[in-house]
Amino acid sequence: MQVGNSYEYLKHDSGSPANYWTVQIDWLETVPIGGNDYFRISVLDWYPGTFDYFLFRSTEDTVYYYDAWGEREFWRKAPVGTAWSYLDPDGEGITYAEIVSVDSLPWETGKSILEVPYGTYPFDNVYIHKKYYKTPGDFWYEYIVPGVGLVKEVDFSEDIAPPYIMELAGVTIVPEPAAYALFLAGGVALMFGSFRKKRKQHA
């Protein structure tokens, strides 16, 4: 993780015809808060025409998000079956998360390799988080690769033309000090969950 890094994702809904667009994430600066250094990042076009800023930090096995309600744990590197919850960025509800197996996903059953535009990854090195906000039927999946970050999301919680599918398409990395070579170099995408309520207004 380093100021100047940039991630690009390709995203589409499942309409007929489908709508396609690009999501852009940029590392802008570091911000010290309470003895920890957070990265401030910008997210452009999570939905077409949207823009926002977020703060996060990463350790070797966990990614944390910070806002007006404090710091919360968003992602974990942990065994299948590990579950946790956190206050959603709207400050009103709880998001529930669990690490699941590729075999629990019908569209991935029997596969050993995950392919996205940016690269190919063995599924035994992919952590799949199933999450839902308030309602178990309103769920989405995040595919995380250590050292890369969020490489894919499959989102069934949309009201119109679900699932929405987002895949990593490009990464620009600036040289970084060894101290910043943490578990989720691409952990910036973790805060996408904060759009769970906002995005309904843009569908």
N, C-alpha and C positions, 0 to 999 in steps of 0.2 A: 504494500500500500504506500502510495506516495502522491503528494500534490502534483498534478499534471497528468495523472492517469486518466484513461477514458475507456468506457465500455459501450458497445453498441449491440442492441438486441433487435431481432426481427419479431414482430408480433402480429397476430391475426385472430379474428373471431372465426366462428364456424358457420357463418351465414352462407347463403347461396344467391349471389356470389359472395365470397368472403371479403372482408375489408382488411387490408394490409397496411402496416406503418412501421416506423423505426423509433425505438426508444433510445435516448442518449443519456449517459450518466458520466459526470465529470467530477474529479477530485479538485476542490478549490483551495482549501487551506486547512491548517490544523488549529484547533481551539482548545486551550487548557481549561478544564472544569473539575473542581474538586480533587485535584491531584492526578487526574487522568488526561491524556491527550486524545481528543476526538477529531475525526475528519469531518469537515463540512463538505457535502457533495450537492450537486444539482441534478435534478431529474427532469428531462425534457420529453414531453409527449408520452407519458405513461398511458394517457389517452390523448389523442390528437388535440393539440391546443392547450394542454396543461403544463404547468411548470411549478417546481417546488424545491425547497432546500431541506437537508436532513443532517443530523449529527450521529456518528457511530464510532465504535472502537472495537478492536478484535484482539483476543488472546489466542493461545495455541489451539483451543478447542471450543471457544464460545464467541459469539458476536453480540454486542450490546448496542442498544439504541437509546438516545437521550433526547428528552424534550421537557415541556413544562411540568410533567408529572414525575420526572426523574429518570433513572436508568432502568432498563428492562432487558431481559435475556430473550433474544429472538431465535438464534440458531445454536445448535449443539452438534459436536462430533461425539456420537455415542452409539451404543449397540441398538439394533432393531428392538422395538418395544419400549424404548425410553420415551416418556411423556412428560410434558410440563405445560404451564399456562402463563400468560402475562397480560397485563393491562394493555388494551389496544390503544394506539396513538390518539384515538378520539377521547380517551380518558373516561369513557362511559361503560364499555363492555370488556369482556375477557376473550382473548384468542387462545384456543387450545391447539396443542401441537403434539405430534407423535412421529417417531422415526419408523418407517414401514419398509417392507421388503419389496423388491422389484416384482416378486411373484404375486404380490397383492394387487398389481395393476394389470388388468386384462390386456391392455394394448402393448404391454412390455413382456408378458409371460413368455418364457423360453428364450429370451434374448440375453446375450452376454455383453453386448456392446451398446453404448449410448452414442448416437451420432447427432451432432448439431452443426450448423454452418461453420462454427469456429474450430471444431475438432472432434475427435473420437475418444471415448473414455470407457474402460472396462467397468461394468456395473458393480464389480466388487470394490470399486473405489468411489462409488457415488452414494451419498447420503440423501435419502428421499424423505422429506418432511411432509406429512399430511396435516393440514391446518383447517380450522373452521372458526368462524366468528359468530358467537351466540348460538347459532343453529347448526346442528351436525350435518344437515343436508346442504349447507352453504359452504362447501369445502373447496380447497385447491391443493395442489402438490408442488413442492419446490425441490428441484434436483440440484444438489450442491457437490462440487468436486473440490477436495482440499487443495489449496494452492491456486485455485482458479476462482472459486466462488459459485454463485448461482449461474448455472448453464442452461436451465430449462424450467419453465413453469407451465403447468396444465391447470386451468382455472375453471371449475364447474359452477362457481358462485354467481356468475353473471346472469342478469335477468333476460338478456337478449342474445341469442345465438351462441350459447356455451357449447363446448369449452373455448376459452381464449387460450391460445398457445403462444408462448414467448421463448425464443431460443437465442443463445449467445452467438453473435455473428462476427464481432471484431473487438480486439483489445489493443489499446495503445499504452505501453508501460514505459515510464521514465526510469532511469537508473535509481535504485533505492539502497539506503544503508541496510546492512545485515540486520539491524535491530528491528526493522519493519517487516522482515520476511516471516509473517505470521501465518497461522492456519488458513485463514480465508483472505487471500490477497484480493479477491473480488467480492468481499463481503458487503460492498456498497449496496448491492441489490436487495439486501435484507429488508430495508425499510419500505419496500414496495407495498408491504402489507398495510401501511398506514393509509393507502388509497382505498381500502376495502369499502369505506362508506362514501368517500368523495367520488369515486368512480361511478357510482350509481347515478350521479347527477350529470354525467357526461355520456351515458350510454345512448 
